[in-house]
Amino acid sequence: GNLEDYEETVKKAKEAWKVWADIPAPKRGEIVRQIGDALRQKIKVLGSLVSLEMGKIFVEGVGEVQEYVDVCDYAVGLSRMIGGPILPSERPGHALIEQWNPVGLVGVITAFNFPVAVYGWNSAIAMICGNACLWKGAPTTSLVSVAVTKIIAKVLEDNKLPGAICSLVCGGADIGTAMARDERMDLLSFTGSTKVGKQVALMVQERFGRSLLELGGNNAIIVFEDADLNLVIPSALFAAVGTAGQRCTTARRLFLHESIHDEVVAKLAKAYAQVRIGDPWDSDTLYGPLHTKEAVKMFLDAVEQAKQQGGTVVCGGKVINRPGNYVEPTIVTGLPHNAPIVHTETFAPILYVLKFKEEEEVFAWNNEVKQGLSSSIFTKDLGRIFRWLGPKGSDCGIVNVNIPTSGAEIGGAFGGEKHTGGGRESGSDSWKLYMRRST
């Protein structure tokens, strides 16, 4: 789409909002329920399309559509529960009410790595709140964007509602910039890199607009000497190589207590050697290609920098000689916790394994990177678990114990602190971000 298409679409979406805002919230919930059902019916074919266009394995493609289905179910219940308190007024004969109203038009810019789920989280919640949506998916996953929008449009039109309630404009940075600068976007939800997110935030802030940012992560798993290694090995493997290292919640740093460092590295390297690499559509495959040729170049550059900064490549580190953007899942040891490359988020399957001695230092190392998305410890020590969850523990938005960093549940608010942007999507009270409060 070009800027003229964008202009026409915004006008249509604003008109459609007038219809949508008048519908009672539980009725809006009923429409979202039907969208969930329509996605259920197409889950395998849509999952296949995600796998084909993005490159993730088929079960992950289906799992991503399932997240949208789940958040639709969640939103249906929420549509009957949104409310504000009636507060005691200090003036006799007066009522003091907190009323929540939709913001209006929500712009949603999503990334290539989750071309369905992230839009689903935003749109399902935004819709029951009474907002219209305008979506710009990633330019490299536009088939998925079109397919999802067609499924939603049919549900809306079958209910005699304007399809423009959920509008789509495919396009590049020109459309994204227009959305960020456009005063008609009452909220802009942006998922992507920290670098682009910062530009978006500044443009939105300049017009005193509202933004919801879901940006990068540099996530750590910390393994203490008392950890159950039968849990650690598959968890670290899944968190580091799942989606070929292209999740914002991918584990990029693995801190191992010095007493178990060598044992875990040996076991992990053995597990890495068994990862089944191949066609993402093949049911045996656990690990598919990177999304683009640029990603392959970033991977090679990062491996080179890691070596220059004193790292040792234990396994992987090379491009795989086969058609497609395949690289070897990679483990690097021997780097200091504050090496520049360790503090850089490379969207590729590279895991930096680092040694530590004390709890206090490793908690600080978890928190010393610019991002604050996801984090995890493996331990059986209850005191340590509660310190990890407490004020001097992890500074991330997602704090895990004895499970991997990747993946999340739709019932909890998803997002992170610091350079991750501070936004929260999906569950808990994140619906409030899609509404405005009147007292």
C-alpha positions in Angstrom: 0.0 0.0 0.0 1.1 3.6 -0.6 0.3 6.8 1.3 -2.9 7.4 -0.6 -4.2 3.9 0.3 -3.2 4.7 3.9 -5.2 7.9 3.9 -8.3 6.2 2.5 -8.0 3.4 5.0 -7.7 5.7 8.1 -10.9 7.6 6.9 -12.8 4.3 6.6 -11.5 3.0 9.9 -12.6 6.3 11.7 -16.1 6.0 10.1 -16.3 2.3 11.2 -15.4 3.2 14.7 -18.5 5.3 15.1 -20.6 2.1 14.5 -18.4 -0.1 16.7 -18.3 2.3 19.7 -22.1 2.2 20.0 -22.3 -1.6 20.3 -22.4 -2.8 23.9 -19.2 -4.4 25.1 -20.6 -7.9 25.6 -21.9 -7.8 22.1 -18.5 -6.8 20.9 -17.2 -9.8 22.9 -19.6 -12.0 20.9 -18.0 -10.8 17.6 -14.5 -11.5 19.0 -15.7 -15.0 20.0 -16.8 -15.6 16.4 -13.4 -14.4 15.2 -11.7 -16.9 17.5 -14.0 -19.7 16.0 -13.2 -18.6 12.4 -9.5 -18.8 13.3 -10.0 -22.3 14.8 -11.5 -23.5 11.6 -8.5 -22.3 9.6 -5.8 -23.0 12.2 -3.8 -25.6 10.2 -3.9 -23.8 6.9 -3.0 -20.4 8.5 -0.3 -22.1 10.6 1.1 -23.6 7.3 1.2 -20.1 5.8 3.0 -18.7 8.8 5.6 -21.5 8.5 6.0 -20.9 4.8 6.4 -17.2 4.9 8.2 -16.6 8.2 10.2 -19.9 8.3 9.2 -21.2 11.7 8.4 -24.9 12.1 4.8 -25.9 11.4 3.8 -26.7 15.0 5.0 -23.2 16.0 3.0 -21.6 13.2 -0.1 -23.4 14.4 0.7 -22.6 18.1 0.9 -18.9 17.1 -2.6 -19.0 15.6 -3.7 -20.8 18.8 -2.5 -17.9 20.9 -4.8 -15.6 18.9 -7.7 -18.1 19.5 -6.9 -18.2 23.2 -6.8 -14.4 23.5 -10.2 -14.2 21.8 -11.6 -16.5 24.5 -9.9 -14.3 27.1 -11.3 -11.1 25.6 -14.9 -12.6 25.5 -14.9 -12.9 29.3 -13.2 -9.5 29.7 -16.0 -7.9 27.6 -18.4 -8.4 30.6 -15.9 -7.4 33.3 -14.4 -4.1 32.2 -15.3 -1.4 34.7 -14.2 1.3 37.1 -15.1 1.8 40.7 -17.9 3.9 42.2 -16.1 5.8 44.9 -17.4 7.6 48.0 -17.9 11.2 47.2 -17.0 13.8 49.9 -20.0 15.9 48.7 -23.5 15.0 49.9 -25.8 13.8 47.2 -23.0 13.3 44.7 -21.7 10.2 42.9 -18.0 9.8 42.0 -17.6 7.3 39.1 -14.6 6.1 37.1 -15.7 5.5 33.6 -13.5 3.8 31.0 -14.0 4.7 27.3 -12.3 3.5 24.1 -9.4 5.6 22.8 -10.8 5.3 19.3 -8.4 4.1 16.6 -5.5 1.8 17.6 -2.6 1.5 15.2 -0.8 -1.9 15.4 2.6 -2.3 13.9 3.9 -5.9 14.2 7.2 -7.8 13.5 8.0 -10.7 11.2 8.7 -13.2 13.9 5.1 -13.5 15.3 3.0 -12.4 12.3 -0.3 -13.5 13.8 -0.1 -13.7 17.6 1.1 -10.1 18.4 -1.7 -8.6 16.2 -4.1 -11.0 17.9 -3.2 -9.9 21.4 -3.7 -6.3 20.5 -6.7 -6.5 18.3 -8.8 -8.8 20.5 -8.3 -6.6 23.6 -8.6 -3.3 21.6 -11.9 -4.5 20.0 -13.7 -5.5 23.1 -12.6 -2.1 24.6 -14.5 -0.5 21.7 -11.7 0.5 19.4 -11.2 0.1 15.7 -7.8 -1.2 14.6 -5.4 -0.3 11.8 -2.7 -2.9 11.3 0.6 -2.7 9.5 2.2 -6.1 9.5 5.9 -6.7 8.6 6.6 -6.2 4.9 8.1 -9.7 4.7 5.0 -11.4 6.0 2.3 -9.6 4.1 0.5 -12.8 3.0 -0.1 -13.7 6.6 -1.4 -10.2 7.3 -3.8 -10.4 4.3 -5.1 -13.9 5.3 -5.8 -12.9 8.9 -7.5 -9.7 7.9 -9.8 -11.6 5.4 -10.8 -14.0 8.1 -11.7 -11.2 10.5 -13.4 -9.1 7.7 -15.8 -12.0 6.8 -16.9 -12.3 10.5 -17.6 -8.6 10.7 -19.4 -8.5 7.4 -21.5 -11.6 8.3 -22.7 -9.6 11.3 -23.6 -6.6 9.1 -20.7 -4.6 10.5 -18.1 -2.6 8.5 -15.0 -4.7 7.7 -12.9 -1.5 8.2 -13.3 -2.0 12.0 -10.1 -4.1 11.5 -8.3 -2.4 8.7 -4.9 -3.4 7.1 -2.3 -1.4 5.2 0.6 -3.4 4.0 3.7 -1.3 3.4 7.2 -0.3 4.5 8.7 2.4 6.7 6.7 5.2 4.9 3.4 3.7 6.3 4.9 3.2 9.7 6.2 6.8 9.9 2.8 8.1 8.7 1.1 6.1 11.5 3.5 7.4 14.2 3.0 11.0 13.1 -0.8 10.8 12.5 -2.9 12.5 15.2 -5.8 10.3 14.2 -4.0 7.3 15.7 -5.2 7.4 19.3 -2.8 4.7 20.4 0.1 3.2 18.5 1.2 -0.3 19.5 4.6 -1.1 18.1 6.4 -4.4 18.2 9.9 -4.6 16.8 13.5 -3.6 17.4 14.6 -1.2 20.1 16.3 1.0 17.4 13.1 1.5 15.4 11.0 1.6 18.5 12.9 4.6 19.8 12.2 6.5 16.6 8.5 5.6 16.8 8.3 6.7 20.4 9.8 10.1 19.7 7.5 10.7 16.8 4.4 9.8 18.8 5.6 11.7 21.8 6.1 14.8 19.7 2.4 15.0 19.1 1.6 13.9 22.7 0.2 10.7 21.4 0.1 7.4 23.3 2.4 4.5 22.4 2.7 0.9 23.6 6.2 -0.5 22.9 7.3 -4.1 22.8 10.9 -4.0 21.8 14.1 -6.1 22.2 15.2 -8.6 24.8 18.6 -9.8 25.9 17.4 -12.6 28.1 19.4 -14.6 30.6 19.0 -18.1 32.2 20.9 -18.5 35.5 21.7 -22.0 36.6 22.7 -22.5 40.3 24.7 -25.5 41.6 21.5 -27.1 43.1 19.6 -27.0 39.8 17.9 -30.1 38.3 20.0 -30.5 35.1 17.3 -32.7 33.6 15.2 -29.6 33.5 18.1 -27.2 32.5 19.3 -28.9 29.3 16.0 -29.1 27.4 14.9 -25.7 28.7 18.1 -23.9 27.6 18.1 -25.7 24.3 14.4 -24.7 23.6 14.9 -21.1 24.8 18.0 -20.6 22.7 17.3 -22.4 19.4 13.4 -22.3 19.3 12.2 -20.2 16.3 15.9 -20.3 15.3 16.7 -17.7 18.0 14.3 -15.2 16.5 12.0 -14.6 19.5 12.2 -11.4 21.6 12.2 -13.9 24.6 15.0 -16.1 23.2 17.7 -17.0 25.8 20.9 -15.2 24.7 22.9 -15.5 27.9 23.3 -18.6 30.0 25.0 -18.0 33.4 26.3 -21.2 34.9 27.7 -21.6 38.5 31.4 -22.3 38.1 31.0 -25.7 39.8 28.7 -27.1 37.1 29.9 -25.0 34.1 31.9 -27.7 32.3 29.3 -30.4 32.8 26.4 -28.3 31.5 28.3 -27.1 28.5 29.2 -30.7 27.6 25.6 -31.9 28.0 24.2 -28.9 26.1 26.7 -29.4 23.2 25.6 -33.0 23.0 21.9 -31.9 22.9 22.6 -29.3 20.2 24.1 -32.0 18.0 20.8 -33.8 18.1 18.6 -30.9 16.9 16.8 -32.0 13.8 17.4 -29.3 11.2 15.3 -29.1 8.0 12.2 -28.0 6.1 9.9 -26.2 8.6 6.9 -28.1 7.0 8.4 -31.5 7.9 6.9 -32.8 11.1 10.3 -34.1 12.2 12.0 -30.7 12.0 12.8 -28.8 15.3 14.8 -26.0 13.7 14.2 -24.1 10.5 15.9 -21.3 8.6 16.5 -17.7 9.6 13.9 -15.3 8.1 16.2 -13.3 5.7 19.6 -13.2 4.1 20.4 -10.1 6.2 19.8 -12.2 9.4 22.4 -14.7 8.1 24.9 -11.9 7.7 24.1 -10.6 11.2 24.7 -14.1 12.6 28.1 -14.4 10.9 29.2 -10.9 12.1 28.2 -11.7 15.7 30.1 -15.0 15.7 33.2 -13.1 14.4 32.9 -10.4 17.0 32.5 -13.0 19.8 35.7 -14.7 18.7 37.6 -11.3 18.5 36.4 -10.5 22.0 37.8 -13.7 23.4 35.0 -16.2 23.0 35.4 -19.9 22.0 32.8 -21.4 19.7 31.9 -24.8 21.3 29.5 -25.8 18.5 28.0 -24.2 15.4 29.1 -20.8 14.2 28.7 -21.6 10.5 26.2 -21.3 7.6 24.7 -24.7 6.7 25.3 -25.6 3.0 21.8 -26.1 1.8 19.1 -24.0 0.1 17.6 -21.3 2.3 18.9 -19.1 5.2 20.1 -21.9 7.4 22.8 -21.4 10.1 24.1 -23.8 12.8 22.8 -23.3 16.3 25.7 -21.9 18.2 27.2 -22.0 21.7 30.0 -19.6 22.7 32.0 -19.8 26.0 34.7 -17.9 27.7 33.5 -14.3 27.3 33.2 -11.9 30.2 29.7 -11.0 31.3 30.2 -7.4 30.0 31.7 -8.1 26.6 30.1 -5.8 24.0 28.8 -8.7 21.9 27.1 -10.2 25.0 25.3 -6.9 25.5 24.1 -6.9 21.9 20.9 -8.5 20.9 21.6 -10.5 17.7 18.3 -12.0 16.4 19.9 -15.4 15.7 20.6 -18.7 17.5 23.7 -17.7 19.4 24.0 -18.6 23.1 26.8 -17.0 25.2 27.7 -19.2 28.2 29.1 -17.3 31.2 30.5 -18.3 34.5 29.5 -16.9 37.9 30.3 -17.5 41.6 27.8 -15.6 43.8 24.0 -15.0 43.7 24.4 -11.2 44.2 26.8 -10.8 41.2 24.8 -12.9 38.8 21.5 -11.1 39.7 23.4 -7.8 38.9 24.7 -9.2 35.6 21.2 -10.3 34.6 20.1 -6.7 35.1 23.1 -4.9 33.6 21.9 -5.1 30.0 19.8 -2.3 28.5 16.8 -4.5 27.8 14.5 -6.0 30.5 12.1 -8.5 28.9 12.5 -12.1 30.2 14.7 -13.9 32.7 14.9 -17.2 34.4 16.7 -19.0 37.2 17.1 -22.8 37.9 17.4 -23.6 41.6 15.6 -25.5 44.4 16.4 -22.9 47.1 13.1 -21.3 48.1 14.8 -18.2 49.7 16.7 -17.6 46.5 13.5 -17.9 44.4 11.7 -15.2 46.4 14.8 -12.9 46.3 14.8 -13.4 42.5 11.1 -12.4 42.4 11.7 -9.5 44.8 12.9 -5.9 44.6 16.6 -6.8 44.3 16.0 -9.7 41.9 15.3 -9.7 38.2 14.3 -6.3 36.7 12.5 -7.9 33.8 8.8 -7.8 33.0 8.8 -11.6 32.8 10.5 -13.5 35.7 10.6 -17.3 35.4 11.7 -20.0 37.9 12.7 -23.5 36.6 11.3 -22.9 33.1 12.8 -21.3 29.9 12.7 -17.6 29.1 10.8 -18.0 25.9 7.0 -18.3 25.6 4.4 -16.6 27.8 0.8 -17.1 28.9 -1.9 -14.8 27.5 -3.5 -14.4 31.0 -0.5 -12.4 32.3 0.6 -9.0 31.0 3.4 -9.5 28.4 6.2 -7.0 28.1 9.4 -5.6 29.6 11.2 -2.7 31.2 14.0 -0.3 30.1 14.9 -0.5 26.4 12.2 -3.2 26.0 9.8 -0.2 26.1 7.7 -0.6 29.2 4.6 -1.7 27.3 2.2 -4.5 28.3 -0.1 -6.5 26.1 -2.6 -9.3 26.5 -3.7 -10.3 30.0 -3.9 -8.8 33.5 -5.0 -5.1 33.4 -3.3 -4.3 30.1 -6.8 -3.6 28.7 -6.5 -0.2 30.4 -3.8 0.9 27.9 -6.4 0.6 25.1 -8.9 2.9 26.9 -9.1 6.4 28.4 -10.3 7.1 31.9 -12.9 9.7 32.9 -13.5 10.5 36.5 
